Amino acid sequence: MSDSVTWRLAPYHDLTRDELYALLQLRQRVFVVEQSCPFLDIDGADDRAWHLLGWTRDAEGAPLLGAYARLFAPGAMYDEASIGRVVTHPAARRGGLGRALMREALARLATLSPGSPVRIGAQRYLERFYESLGFHVAGPEYLEDGIPHVEMLRTA
């Protein structure tokens, strides 16, 4: 599935209304409903982010936002560049799309913020996945909205 993805990177002000709706719907579907975690997903940081959208197709062939992440320049969230709200659509999982999303996000950040390390706040159960992409634990475990997280860093 990850071979049939069309990637689009856009700052907040260049998102179309339909793109914004799709990304907010995907984030709410996974982070709030699927993970049973009521929290304020619209956190006031979207306007400072670059939005990476991975479009694919559902089983019927209709366009599907299969993957999404927010990218931040150094200083916007952390001292380093950062990636957040990393998510894949439930219907698009188990085909390597999450790994493709992170590789694309890292490549785009290398262009947007050359030479910057990248910091993430990762859900603890995904620690090994992020380690496989070059991240290492860079802080103690903490709870965010009731879910164990850990800060991880990837050097340039």
TAVEN-V410670 format. One record per residue. RES is the residue in one small letter. SS is DSSP state (@ for helix, = for strand, . for the rest). PHI is phi as a letter, one per 20 degrees, with the letter a starting at -180 (NA if undefined). Layout:
BEGIN
[[RES | SS | PHI] [RES | SS | PHI]]
END
This chain:
BEGIN
[[m | . | NA] [s | @ | f] [d | @ | f] [s | @ | d] [v | . | d] [t | = | d] [w | = | e] [r | = | c] [l | = | d] [a | = | b] [p | = | f] [y | @ | g] [h | @ | f] [d | @ | d] [l | . | f] [t | . | f] [r | @ | g] [d | @ | f] [e | @ | f] [l | @ | f] [y | @ | g] [a | @ | f] [l | @ | f] [l | @ | f] [q | @ | f] [l | @ | f] [r | @ | f] [q | @ | f] [r | @ | g] [v | @ | e] [f | @ | f] [v | @ | e] [v | @ | e] [e | @ | f] [q | . | e] [s | . | l] [c | . | c] [p | . | f] [f | . | b] [l | . | e] [d | . | f] [i | . | f] [d | . | d] [g | . | n] [a | . | d] [d | @ | f] [d | @ | f] [r | @ | e] [a | . | d] [w | = | e] [h | = | d] [l | = | d] [l | = | d] [g | = | d] [w | = | e] [t | = | c] [r | = | c] [d | . | e] [a | . | f] [e | . | e] [g | . | n] [a | . | f] [p | = | g] [l | = | c] [l | = | f] [g | = | e] [a | = | b] [y | = | b] [a | = | b] [r | = | d] [l | = | d] [f | = | c] [a | . | f] [p | . | g] [g | . | n] [a | . | f] [m | . | c] [y | . | c] [d | . | f] [e | . | e] [a | = | f] [s | = | b] [i | = | c] [g | = | b] [r | = | l] [v | = | f] [v | = | b] [t | = | c] [h | . | f] [p | @ | g] [a | @ | f] [a | @ | d] [r | . | e] [r | . | m] [g | . | c] [g | . | n] [l | @ | f] [g | @ | f] [r | @ | f] [a | @ | f] [l | @ | f] [m | @ | f] [r | @ | f] [e | @ | f] [a | @ | f] [l | @ | f] [a | @ | f] [r | @ | f] [l | @ | f] [a | @ | f] [t | @ | e] [l | @ | f] [s | . | c] [p | . | g] [g | . | n] [s | . | e] [p | . | f] [v | = | c] [r | = | d] [i | = | c] [g | = | d] [a | = | e] [q | = | f] [r | @ | g] [y | @ | f] [l | @ | d] [e | @ | g] [r | @ | f] [f | @ | g] [y | @ | f] [e | @ | f] [s | . | f] [l | . | d] [g | . | n] [f | . | e] [h | = | c] [v | = | f] [a | . | c] [g | . | r] [p | . | f] [e | . | f] [y | = | b] [l | = | e] [e | = | c] [d | . | l] [g | . | n] [i | = | d] [p | = | f] [h | = | c] [v | = | b] [e | = | f] [m | = | c] [l | = | c] [r | = | c] [t | . | f] [a | . | f]]
END
